[in-house]
Amino acid sequence: MTSASNHASIWSDLTGVAFGQGFLDAGGIKTRYLAAGGADQPLLLLLHGTGGHAEAYTRNMQAHGAHFYTYAIDMVGHGWSGKPDIPYEIKQYAAHVLDVIDALGYEKAHISGESLGGWVAAYLAIHHPDKVERVVLNTAGGWTMFPEVMQRITRLSMEAVNDPNPDRIRSRLEFLMHDKSKVHDDLVEVRRAIYAQPGFIEVMEKILCLQSPEIRQRNMFSYEDSAKITAPTLVLWTSHDPTASPEEGQRIADSIPGAQFSVMNECGHWPQFEDAATFNKLHLDFLLDR
């Protein structure tokens, strides 16, 4: 039995944090967010991965809200945000993020993305450099195509959404963690409620289009694309990422002019959640250029 002193939950992550949760209209898409900090600070957007949601960043809101107007959003089609009938490819995700920046009244933002979110962040850095201050690519997609990984993501995601019971949801979340015990009941319930939304099976099928080799290929970056990134960049990888090795992360960093590269040990695909203290320090040191 878990004692009250070590009970893990989304709420315990946010204890003592001055944060807001709400919705904004981003280009006509109802967009759900968690926010910390104030409008007098630079804007920082935190972008989750495939099938994810803003709670991926609950352990980072307080540290970053002290320095940035920090928004963790549910990207289009995800979480509790709107789910329009559009292609769920990188260009569409990026357009939504640009609309979020505009809706918040900013000209540009620091953008940090994990997995799919990193893919979107890199696209923005390549194609909309005027909108990006600094960029963090956290176990980012966009450069690799490993069929066995893509098939596993598809299988776990569709099993979870077709039968959104706690065990299926837990298996999907455990894919993200090196330390499986970090998947607590509260996180499972947050994602279960999202996946149980009416019509979410069809939405998930669309979201998973990037796990199809043909569609993924047309969204991928070449190293020549990487060389176009002019924003200061941190490529952050982990020792136990289930999607690509640290060597792959190093190759990505080497292809981006002046990029920094760091590896977090004993973490999987969610280092910002598994080891928030280390992530927050690395992340803030880079974003604050200190």
C-alpha positions as a printed NumPy array, in Angstrom:
array([[  0.   ,   0.   ,   0.   ],
       [  1.378,   3.414,  -0.975],
       [  1.701,   5.809,   1.95 ],
       [  0.467,   9.371,   1.766],
       [  4.044,  10.629,   2.038],
       [  5.18 ,   9.024,  -1.215],
       [  1.951,   9.031,  -3.218],
       [  2.689,  10.11 ,  -6.779],
       [  0.131,  12.053,  -8.79 ],
       [ -0.283,  14.906, -11.225],
       [ -1.457,  17.042,  -8.303],
       [  1.604,  16.263,  -6.204],
       [  3.743,  17.348,  -9.19 ],
       [  1.928,  20.681,  -9.2  ],
       [  1.822,  21.27 ,  -5.441],
       [  2.996,  24.802,  -4.764],
       [  2.951,  25.731,  -8.449],
       [  1.055,  28.833,  -9.546],
       [ -0.367,  27.397, -12.744],
       [ -3.393,  27.712, -14.96 ],
       [ -5.303,  25.25 , -17.084],
       [ -7.584,  26.361, -19.86 ],
       [ -8.387,  26.582, -23.538],
       [ -7.459,  29.088, -26.213],
       [ -8.551,  29.497, -29.809],
       [ -5.572,  28.828, -32.075],
       [ -6.573,  29.346, -35.679],
       [-10.048,  28.051, -34.947],
       [ -8.805,  24.997, -33.018],
       [ -9.838,  24.75 , -29.379],
       [ -6.461,  24.211, -27.713],
       [ -6.026,  23.02 , -24.156],
       [ -3.017,  24.117, -22.132],
       [ -1.262,  24.107, -18.792],
       [  0.549,  27.379, -18.114],
       [  2.904,  28.867, -15.546],
       [  4.727,  32.164, -15.361],
       [  3.475,  35.486, -16.675],
       [  2.909,  37.398, -19.891],
       [  5.843,  39.719, -19.122],
       [  8.249,  36.803, -19.651],
       [  9.553,  35.207, -22.872],
       [  7.27 ,  32.494, -24.249],
       [  8.25 ,  28.829, -23.93 ],
       [  6.154,  26.128, -25.606],
       [  6.461,  22.504, -24.485],
       [  5.306,  19.947, -27.059],
       [  4.485,  16.323, -26.185],
       [  4.876,  13.169, -28.265],
       [  2.589,  10.899, -30.289],
       [ -0.67 ,  10.232, -28.483],
       [  0.469,  12.439, -25.608],
       [ -0.826,  15.45 , -23.739],
       [  0.283,  18.4  , -21.625],
       [  0.712,  16.3  , -18.465],
       [  4.01 ,  15.092, -19.91 ],
       [  5.403,  18.336, -18.444],
       [  3.759,  18.67 , -15.032],
       [  7.128,  18.142, -13.321],
       [  8.694,  21.008, -15.256],
       [  6.134,  23.783, -14.899],
       [  7.371,  25.328, -11.664],
       [ 11.064,  25.499, -12.611],
       [ 10.347,  26.952, -16.03 ],
       [  7.533,  29.249, -14.966],
       [ 10.073,  31.155, -12.873],
       [ 11.786,  32.309, -16.08 ],
       [  9.329,  31.88 , -18.963],
       [  5.66 ,  32.189, -19.773],
       [  5.504,  28.412, -20.04 ],
       [  2.766,  26.68 , -22.001],
       [  2.46 ,  22.91 , -22.277],
       [ -0.235,  22.353, -24.874],
       [ -2.274,  19.459, -26.188],
       [ -1.297,  19.554, -29.848],
       [ -4.041,  19.403, -32.459],
       [ -5.838,  16.044, -32.387],
       [ -4.389,  15.214, -28.993],
       [ -5.567,  15.328, -25.406],
       [ -8.542,  17.621, -24.942],
       [ -7.75 ,  19.878, -27.896],
       [ -9.842,  19.999, -31.066],
       [ -9.67 ,  17.092, -33.484],
       [-10.408,  18.447, -36.976],
       [-10.506,  16.198, -40.023],
       [ -7.077,  17.151, -41.381],
       [ -3.898,  15.239, -42.254],
       [ -1.968,  14.707, -39.021],
       [  1.417,  15.353, -40.558],
       [  4.216,  17.626, -39.39 ],
       [  3.178,  20.645, -41.459],
       [ -0.279,  20.606, -39.865],
       [  1.094,  20.275, -36.324],
       [  3.504,  23.136, -37.001],
       [  0.712,  25.359, -38.337],
       [ -1.208,  24.772, -35.107],
       [  1.816,  25.738, -33.001],
       [  2.26 ,  28.929, -35.038],
       [ -1.386,  29.738, -34.365],
       [ -0.795,  29.206, -30.63 ],
       [  2.095,  31.698, -30.696],
       [ -0.127,  34.211, -32.482],
       [ -3.065,  33.604, -30.126],
       [ -0.815,  34.35 , -27.148],
       [  0.246,  37.645, -28.722],
       [  3.929,  36.775, -29.208],
       [  6.126,  37.16 , -32.256],
       [  8.266,  34.122, -31.448],
       [  8.889,  31.461, -28.799],
       [ 11.408,  29.093, -27.344],
       [ 10.193,  25.654, -28.42 ],
       [ 11.022,  22.397, -26.671],
       [  9.559,  19.191, -28.005],
       [  9.726,  15.54 , -27.024],
       [  9.5  ,  12.834, -29.733],
       [  6.755,  14.052, -32.123],
       [  6.988,  17.44 , -30.415],
       [ 10.692,  17.58 , -31.238],
       [  9.909,  16.749, -34.843],
       [  7.507,  19.688, -34.937],
       [ 10.013,  21.96 , -33.199],
       [ 12.697,  21.097, -35.758],
       [ 10.281,  21.743, -38.642],
       [  9.547,  25.182, -37.242],
       [ 13.251,  25.906, -36.808],
       [ 13.898,  24.908, -40.427],
       [ 10.876,  26.493, -42.124],
       [  9.916,  29.357, -39.774],
       [ 13.187,  30.529, -38.211],
       [ 11.707,  33.948, -37.475],
       [  9.294,  32.287, -35.011],
       [ 11.885,  30.352, -33.016],
       [ 14.231,  31.69 , -30.334],
       [ 15.929,  28.555, -28.987],
       [ 14.939,  24.982, -29.742],
       [ 15.248,  21.764, -27.736],
       [ 14.962,  18.423, -29.522],
       [ 14.218,  15.885, -26.791],
       [ 14.468,  12.293, -28.13 ],
       [ 13.041,  13.848, -31.287],
       [ 11.542,  12.094, -34.259],
       [ 12.097,  13.24 , -37.816],
       [ 15.425,  11.693, -38.777],
       [ 15.007,   7.968, -38.177],
       [ 12.773,   5.196, -39.479],
       [ 12.949,   1.891, -37.632],
       [ 10.017,  -0.335, -38.684],
       [ 10.058,  -2.402, -35.493],
       [  9.74 ,   0.738, -33.359],
       [  6.992,   2.157, -35.559],
       [  5.063,  -1.115, -35.416],
       [  5.388,  -1.285, -31.645],
       [  4.119,   2.277, -31.188],
       [  1.185,   1.539, -33.468],
       [  0.311,  -1.721, -31.727],
       [  0.504,  -0.345, -28.187],
       [ -1.4  ,   2.801, -29.106],
       [ -4.233,   1.023, -30.918],
       [ -4.545,  -1.609, -28.186],
       [ -4.852,   1.184, -25.633],
       [ -7.432,   3.191, -27.547],
       [ -9.527,   0.187, -28.662],
       [ -9.711,  -1.099, -25.094],
       [ -8.842,   1.828, -22.796],
       [ -8.586,  -0.137, -19.578],
       [ -5.875,   0.679, -17.035],
       [ -3.643,  -2.261, -17.989],
       [ -3.575,  -1.334, -21.682],
       [ -2.962,   2.321, -20.883],
       [ -0.216,   1.409, -18.435],
       [  1.548,  -0.705, -21.077],
       [  1.511,   2.236, -23.494],
       [  2.941,   4.571, -20.854],
       [  5.554,   2.055, -19.705],
       [  6.951,   2.11 , -23.247],
       [  8.043,   5.678, -22.474],
       [  9.913,   4.943, -19.248],
       [ 13.151,   3.212, -18.373],
       [ 11.935,   2.954, -14.768],
       [  8.448,   1.492, -15.214],
       [  7.529,   2.351, -11.619],
       [  7.347,   6.006, -12.665],
       [  4.018,   5.233, -14.36 ],
       [  1.669,   5.977, -11.48 ],
       [ -2.078,   5.381, -11.301],
       [ -2.945,   9.053, -11.711],
       [ -1.019,   9.325, -14.985],
       [ -2.741,   6.167, -16.213],
       [ -6.158,   7.631, -15.423],
       [ -5.366,  10.943, -17.132],
       [ -4.507,   9.145, -20.362],
       [ -7.338,   6.602, -20.01 ],
       [ -9.891,   9.427, -19.894],
       [ -8.39 ,  10.968, -23.038],
       [ -8.311,   7.695, -24.949],
       [-11.891,   6.862, -23.923],
       [-13.299,   9.973, -25.622],
       [-15.983,   9.212, -28.227],
       [-14.443,   8.946, -31.672],
       [-10.866,   8.754, -30.4  ],
       [-10.187,   5.433, -32.144],
       [-10.538,   7.145, -35.517],
       [ -8.445,  10.094, -34.353],
       [ -5.658,   7.788, -33.147],
       [ -5.608,   6.037, -36.522],
       [ -4.976,   9.434, -38.121],
       [ -2.348,  10.406, -35.529],
       [ -0.453,   7.192, -36.22 ],
       [ -0.07 ,   8.01 , -39.915],
       [  3.54 ,   9.004, -39.231],
       [  4.26 ,   5.386, -38.269],
       [  3.434,   4.405, -41.879],
       [  6.726,   4.209, -43.846],
       [  5.458,   6.092, -46.905],
       [  3.93 ,   8.973, -44.938],
       [  6.835,   9.094, -42.505],
       [  9.326,   9.301, -45.352],
       [  7.78 ,  12.418, -46.846],
       [  7.858,  14.132, -43.451],
       [ 11.437,  13.237, -42.548],
       [ 14.444,  15.555, -42.499],
       [ 17.694,  15.095, -44.341],
       [ 20.935,  16.231, -42.764],
       [ 20.904,  18.996, -45.37 ],
       [ 17.618,  20.156, -43.81 ],
       [ 19.244,  20.092, -40.361],
       [ 22.005,  22.361, -41.604],
       [ 19.385,  25.078, -42.201],
       [ 18.621,  25.395, -38.481],
       [ 20.005,  28.705, -37.278],
       [ 18.394,  28.877, -33.82 ],
       [ 20.563,  27.811, -30.89 ],
       [ 19.734,  24.122, -30.472],
       [ 20.023,  21.508, -27.751],
       [ 19.658,  17.887, -28.796],
       [ 18.791,  15.929, -25.671],
       [ 18.892,  12.141, -25.701],
       [ 18.75 ,   9.356, -23.139],
       [ 20.653,   6.19 , -22.358],
       [ 17.552,   3.984, -22.759],
       [ 15.432,   5.731, -25.365],
       [ 13.242,   3.044, -26.994],
       [ 13.085,   4.8  , -30.379],
       [ 16.741,   5.504, -31.204],
       [ 20.188,   5.207, -29.655],
       [ 22.308,   8.048, -28.26 ],
       [ 24.517,   7.59 , -31.318],
       [ 21.55 ,   8.544, -33.509],
       [ 20.997,  11.596, -31.325],
       [ 24.65 ,  12.545, -31.7  ],
       [ 24.357,  12.324, -35.495],
       [ 21.379,  14.674, -35.41 ],
       [ 23.287,  17.141, -33.24 ],
       [ 26.332,  16.949, -35.505],
       [ 24.156,  17.913, -38.486],
       [ 22.862,  21.109, -36.843],
       [ 25.295,  24.039, -36.839],
       [ 26.54 ,  24.749, -33.318],
       [ 24.101,  22.366, -31.634],
       [ 24.752,  21.176, -28.101],
       [ 24.28 ,  17.491, -27.26 ],
       [ 23.507,  15.936, -23.892],
       [ 22.569,  12.43 , -22.763],
       [ 20.528,  11.781, -19.63 ],
       [ 21.294,   8.431, -18.04 ],
       [ 18.791,   5.915, -16.681],
       [ 15.924,   7.497, -18.634],
       [ 13.71 ,   6.405, -21.504],
       [ 11.542,   8.518, -23.814],
       [ 10.249,  10.947, -21.156],
       [ 13.389,  12.286, -19.431],
       [ 11.533,  15.46 , -18.428],
       [  9.242,  13.248, -16.327],
       [ 11.562,  10.43 , -15.216],
       [ 14.32 ,  12.698, -13.916],
       [ 12.795,  16.151, -13.729],
       [ 15.547,  17.659, -11.566],
       [ 18.305,  16.794, -14.045],
       [ 16.157,  17.752, -17.037],
       [ 15.153,  21.086, -15.542],
       [ 18.761,  22.051, -14.873],
       [ 20.025,  21.012, -18.322],
       [ 17.062,  22.603, -20.023],
       [ 17.196,  25.897, -18.164],
       [ 20.968,  26.184, -18.453],
       [ 20.516,  25.995, -22.22 ],
       [ 17.426,  28.18 , -22.533],
       [ 18.912,  30.862, -20.285],
       [ 22.336,  30.532, -21.959],
       [ 24.127,  30.177, -18.673]])
